[in-house]
Amino acid sequence: MQESSTKPYLIRALHEWCTDNGYTPHIVVTVDENTIVPPAHVRDGQITLNIGTLATNRLVLGNEYIEFQTRFGGVTEQIYVPVAAVSAIYARETGAGMGFEVASSEPYPGADADSASHSADTGAGSDDKPDDPPPNRPRLTVVK
């Protein structure tokens, strides 16, 4: 039997730590064909998502995927992120967090033709200004 990855456990632990300390947990995701996010918010092939309890509905921090509902510009969106695509989790207020290696991801188990149409196009938003990075961004430790 192959040992499971520590990555989803560390994501859950840091999410809990952020929440317990009143911080807002954010994840940085490398967007690929198996990631379902609003394409307009993808910058340079990545998206940063607030996964705090006030910003999400039906949040599932699973071993293979992170799934939740959230609002972008007043519109409710279903988000699907393979854990393999998460490159970091950090507290917005302090920048404290952890970085991870990104691996190829598996398709969402519930994916169908309709949800595939919401897959992010990494070329979207090239004319938009990227969000400013958090001040004093820490160096993140890569965990395999």
ROZATOR-757448 format. One record per residue (C-alpha): residue number from 0; residue in one letter; x, y, z. Coordinates in steps of 0.2 Angstrom, whole numbers, plus 5000, padded with zeros to 4 digits. Layout:
BEGIN
  seq  type     X     Y     Z
  NUM     A     X     Y     Z
...
end
This chain:
BEGIN
  seq  type     X     Y     Z
    0     M  5000  5000  5000
    1     Q  5007  5017  4995
    2     E  5008  5030  5009
    3     S  4996  5045  5006
    4     S  5003  5063  5004
    5     T  5004  5074  5019
    6     K  4999  5089  5008
    7     P  4980  5088  5011
    8     Y  4983  5086  5030
    9     L  4994  5101  5031
   10     I  4982  5111  5021
   11     R  4968  5107  5033
   12     A  4979  5110  5048
   13     L  4984  5127  5042
   14     H  4966  5131  5038
   15     E  4961  5127  5055
   16     W  4976  5137  5062
   17     C  4971  5152  5052
   18     T  4953  5151  5058
   19     D  4958  5148  5076
   20     N  4969  5164  5076
   21     G  4956  5175  5067
   22     Y  4966  5175  5051
   23     T  4959  5173  5033
   24     P  4966  5157  5024
   25     H  4970  5159  5006
   26     I  4977  5146  4994
   27     V  4987  5149  4978
   28     V  4982  5137  4964
   29     T  4990  5133  4948
   30     V  4976  5132  4936
   31     D  4975  5118  4923
   32     E  4961  5109  4913
   33     N  4956  5100  4929
   34     T  4953  5116  4939
   35     I  4936  5124  4939
   36     V  4937  5143  4944
   37     P  4931  5159  4936
   38     P  4943  5162  4921
   39     A  4943  5181  4923
   40     H  4952  5180  4940
   41     V  4966  5169  4934
   42     R  4983  5178  4932
   43     D  4998  5171  4925
   44     G  4991  5153  4926
   45     Q  4987  5155  4945
   46     I  4972  5160  4956
   47     T  4972  5165  4974
   48     L  4956  5160  4983
   49     N  4950  5165  5000
   50     I  4945  5149  5009
   51     G  4939  5157  5025
   52     T  4923  5152  5033
   53     L  4915  5169  5029
   54     A  4919  5168  5011
   55     T  4914  5150  5007
   56     N  4899  5139  5007
   57     R  4900  5120  5008
   58     L  4919  5120  5010
   59     V  4926  5102  5008
   60     L  4945  5101  5011
   61     G  4947  5083  5005
   62     N  4962  5072  5001
   63     E  4960  5074  4983
   64     Y  4951  5090  4980
   65     I  4945  5106  4988
   66     E  4928  5111  4983
   67     F  4916  5125  4989
   68     Q  4904  5139  4983
   69     T  4909  5157  4984
   70     R  4904  5174  4976
   71     F  4914  5183  4963
   72     G  4906  5200  4959
   73     G  4890  5195  4967
   74     V  4888  5179  4957
   75     T  4889  5162  4966
   76     E  4902  5151  4958
   77     Q  4906  5132  4961
   78     I  4925  5130  4964
   79     Y  4934  5114  4961
   80     V  4953  5113  4965
   81     P  4963  5097  4964
   82     V  4974  5097  4980
   83     A  4989  5093  4968
   84     A  4987  5110  4960
   85     V  4988  5120  4977
   86     S  5005  5128  4978
   87     A  5003  5137  4994
   88     I  4991  5141  5009
   89     Y  4994  5157  5019
   90     A  4986  5169  5031
   91     R  4981  5185  5022
   92     E  4985  5196  5037
   93     T  5002  5190  5041
   94     G  5008  5180  5026
   95     A  5012  5165  5037
   96     G  5010  5149  5028
   97     M  5017  5135  5018
   98     G  5022  5131  5000
   99     F  5020  5115  4991
  100     E  5026  5106  4975
  101     V  5012  5106  4961
  102     A  5009  5089  4953
  103     S  4998  5085  4938
  104     S  4980  5083  4944
  105     E  4966  5071  4941
  106     P  4949  5077  4933
  107     Y  4935  5081  4946
  108     P  4925  5065  4949
  109     G  4909  5074  4946
  110     A  4915  5083  4930
  111     D  4903  5083  4915
  112     A  4902  5093  4899
  113     D  4893  5108  4908
  114     S  4906  5110  4922
  115     A  4920  5108  4909
  116     S  4914  5123  4901
  117     H  4918  5133  4917
  118     S  4936  5127  4917
  119     A  4948  5141  4918
  120     D  4957  5148  4902
  121     T  4974  5153  4908
  122     G  4975  5167  4895
  123     A  4960  5176  4902
  124     G  4962  5193  4910
  125     S  4979  5197  4901
  126     D  4973  5215  4899
  127     D  4969  5216  4918
  128     K  4981  5223  4931
  129     P  4986  5208  4943
  130     D  4982  5210  4961
  131     D  4995  5217  4972
  132     P  5005  5204  4982
  133     P  5003  5204  5001
  134     P  5016  5215  5010
  135     N  5031  5206  5017
  136     R  5027  5190  5009
  137     P  5036  5176  5017
  138     R  5046  5163  5009
  139     L  5036  5147  5008
  140     T  5044  5130  5012
  141     V  5041  5116  4999
  142     V  5034  5100  5005
  143     K  5033  5084  4995
end
